[in-house]
Structure formats: C-alpha cells, structure tokens
C-alpha cells in the first residue's frame, strides 16, 4: 500500500475514526495535516486565521500579491474595486508550503465588492484543490461562498463555509460575530 491511493484513503479514514484531532499521521511518507491559508489586507482575516491555526494546531500560510497593495485604505479600495470589476487576477508570490502535504485546507479571505479578492482568485484558479473549507470576513459586503467558488474553481468541493462579520473598515474595525460562535465552528474543523 506504500504511497498508493488506497493507503491515503486508509489514513483519511483512520484519522477520522480514531479522532487524531490536531495531529499529523504518517504512513509510507504521506503526511496528513491541516493548513490555514489566507489573504488579509487590513488584519481582520489574519486575526481569524491565526485563531484557527492556534486552536487546531494547523500550519498557517499567507497568500501575498507579488506587487503589494498600497497602505492607504482609500487607494486599496479603488484598486481592489477596479480589479474586481474588470475581473483582473493579481499575481501572487509562490506559497511557502506544499499543498500536497495537507488533507484539509482552510481558506480565509475578506469580501471585495461581493467577490473573492483578485489574489485569492489567482490562487484558486491555479491550485487545483479537490476540496476546501472557506471562511470569509465580511465588513458589510456579503459574499455567496458557494456561488463564488463555482465561478472561480468549479471542480473544487466546498466542504463548509463560515461568514465572520466585522464592522466596516471605514472605522476602526471590530469583530461583530461572537467569539463563542467562531470557536464553535473551529471545533468542527
């Protein structure tokens, strides 16, 4: 069974059956683990991504554009809206992780004008993930995760999704969704 599909499926089954929560299993060189992958421009998504990684023992990695956005909120909003309206994908830096080493990828992103941010689209269109869990930080612009994922990556199955609300970015942003609700969702991961 070394490195075969059967051994990988067996490990996935074993991991779920024996409740190896927050740990890695290895058999024949196959490592199964969790990865929190996120894009965050102003820190809201990053704060939730770090919470998930801390509570689940998952690895964490940030999606970063090759050309960073400016630090000024108004400039970012103008550029981001223009990229979203024109369906421009922003090139991203190579990830510092090997996605094949994970059996669960948890993707975090903010909402940009009712869509995924352009650099998240760039990642999804090139990643060829079979399945994914998604969390979205929403500051007043909702996103239909299932529809957006079908648009960007139609062959990726969304296992679950969660919308985490913050106040709008035009003021100092604060978490609206109660931490208890977020932690209860994290427990399901």
Phi, psi and omega in degrees: 000004186302121176057021179268167176300320180300319180291323178295316178296321178299317180293322177298315178300312182299317181300316180288318183294319184266003176058048175281068182286131176066024179229165176258146171244144177225134177211121179060032177087356179271126179247129178248132180200182180252145176229129170260117182243130187212158168239133180212124180265326184237011170102343182296308181295321179299320181297321179287320179301316179295323178296316179298312181299317181296316185281337182253349184076015181286154169288162182223143181210137180264137171276123183234133176291148177300314176259108183298152173286156177295164180278342181285124183304313183298319178295317179299317181297318180293313179296313181298318179294319178298315179297318181293313180299324182266006180053043178274128175267128179271124179300144182243158174291154176297136179294151180269017180226158175261108184300335182291349180273004185234138175263351177221121176246126179249113185258126177245140181203153170278171173266131175239105177050054176069014182222169171290147177299150183305323180287333174290320175301316178303314179299308185297322182291340182249353188274332181054050177278139178283321182211157185202152170250137186235137166234141183237131172266125188244122178249039177111354178242098187292160180223131173272102188300313182299313179296319181294319179294321177297323179293316186276313188222076188299340181266004179263125178275127178270109181293315176200161177216156181217135175257125180244119187267138172236162173290161180303151182290345182292347173240170173303118187289135178231150178292132178258316179297128180299140179303327179298320178294318180297313181296324177296320177294317180302323179300336181277352185280000000 
